[in-house]
Amino acid sequence: MSDPAPTRLGESLRGLADSGLATLQTRLELFSVELKEEKLRAGSFLFDTVLAALFVGFGIVFLLIFLTVLFWDSHRLLALGLATTVLLAAGVWAGTRAATRLRAGSRLFAASLAEIAQDRETLRPKE
């Protein structure tokens, strides 16, 4: 008669390998999702930075026009002054928003690392 122990051992090893590969697949998918989120965050930061530079640039141009017209005519000052104020305020707003996002830092792979730590805790022997 054949011994069933090697068959059970082989099935156990296959099951263990399957579980390990399934866990690895899940973790790699989580890494992928987090990488996509980081890519979107970086793109958003870049957009805000470019927007801030654009508004501040336009604000400076309007400020120069404003100063030029200051000594030229009296009724165009209000329009140019308001345009300059609005553009500079928008530039400061966008720059502040970009700086806030930069200070917030990256959360790249935070969920994956937490899941791996939880997996390790689960696999540790209980005392």
C-alpha positions in Angstrom: 0.0 0.0 0.0 1.2 3.5 -0.7 1.9 6.1 2.0 -0.5 9.1 1.9 1.9 11.4 3.8 4.0 12.5 0.7 0.8 13.3 -1.2 -0.5 15.4 1.7 2.9 17.1 2.1 3.0 17.9 -1.6 -0.5 19.3 -1.6 0.3 21.3 1.5 3.4 22.8 -0.1 1.4 23.6 -3.3 -1.3 25.2 -1.2 1.3 27.2 0.7 3.0 28.3 -2.5 -0.3 29.3 -4.0 -1.2 31.4 -0.9 2.2 33.0 -1.1 1.9 33.9 -4.7 -1.7 35.2 -4.2 -0.4 37.4 -1.4 2.5 38.6 -3.6 0.1 39.3 -6.5 -2.2 41.4 -4.2 0.7 43.4 -2.9 2.1 44.1 -6.4 -1.4 45.3 -7.5 -1.5 47.6 -4.4 2.0 48.9 -5.3 0.7 49.6 -8.8 -2.3 51.5 -7.6 -0.2 53.6 -5.2 2.3 54.4 -8.0 -0.6 55.6 -10.2 -1.8 57.8 -7.3 1.6 59.3 -6.8 1.8 60.0 -10.5 -1.5 61.9 -10.3 -0.3 63.9 -7.2 3.0 64.8 -9.0 1.0 66.0 -12.1 -1.3 68.1 -10.0 1.7 69.7 -8.2 3.3 70.4 -11.5 0.1 72.0 -12.9 -0.3 74.2 -9.8 3.3 75.3 -10.1 3.0 76.2 -13.7 -0.3 78.0 -13.1 1.3 80.0 -10.3 4.2 81.0 -12.4 1.8 82.0 -15.2 -0.4 84.2 -13.0 2.6 85.8 -11.3 4.2 86.5 -14.7 1.0 88.1 -16.1 0.7 90.0 -12.8 4.2 91.4 -13.2 3.5 92.4 -16.8 0.3 94.2 -15.8 2.1 95.8 -12.9 4.6 97.3 -15.3 1.8 98.5 -17.6 0.1 99.9 -14.6 3.2 101.9 -13.6 3.6 103.1 -17.1 0.1 104.3 -17.4 0.1 105.8 -13.9 1.6 109.0 -15.2 -0.2 108.9 -18.5 -4.0 109.0 -17.9 -6.3 109.0 -14.9 -9.2 106.7 -15.9 -7.4 103.6 -17.1 -5.7 103.2 -13.7 -8.6 101.5 -12.0 -9.0 98.9 -14.7 -5.3 98.1 -14.8 -4.9 98.2 -11.1 -7.8 95.7 -10.6 -6.4 93.4 -13.3 -3.0 93.5 -11.7 -4.5 92.8 -8.3 -6.6 89.9 -9.5 -3.7 88.2 -11.4 -1.2 88.6 -8.6 -3.8 87.3 -6.1 -4.4 84.3 -8.3 -0.7 83.7 -8.6 -0.2 83.8 -4.9 -3.2 81.5 -4.3 -1.9 78.9 -6.8 1.6 79.2 -5.4 0.4 78.7 -1.8 -1.7 75.7 -2.9 1.4 74.1 -4.6 3.6 74.8 -1.6 1.0 73.1 0.7 0.9 70.0 -1.5 4.7 69.9 -1.5 4.9 70.2 2.3 2.3 67.4 2.6 4.8 65.0 1.2 4.3 61.7 -0.5 2.4 58.8 0.8 3.9 56.5 -1.8 3.4 52.8 -0.9 2.1 53.6 2.6 -0.9 51.3 2.3 1.3 48.5 0.8 3.8 48.8 3.6 1.1 48.7 6.2 -0.4 45.6 4.6 3.0 43.9 4.5 3.5 44.7 8.2 0.1 43.3 9.0 1.0 40.1 7.1 4.2 39.8 9.0 2.4 40.3 12.3 -0.1 37.6 11.3 2.6 35.1 10.4 4.6 35.6 13.7 4.2 32.8 16.2 1.8 33.5 19.1 3.3 33.4 22.5 
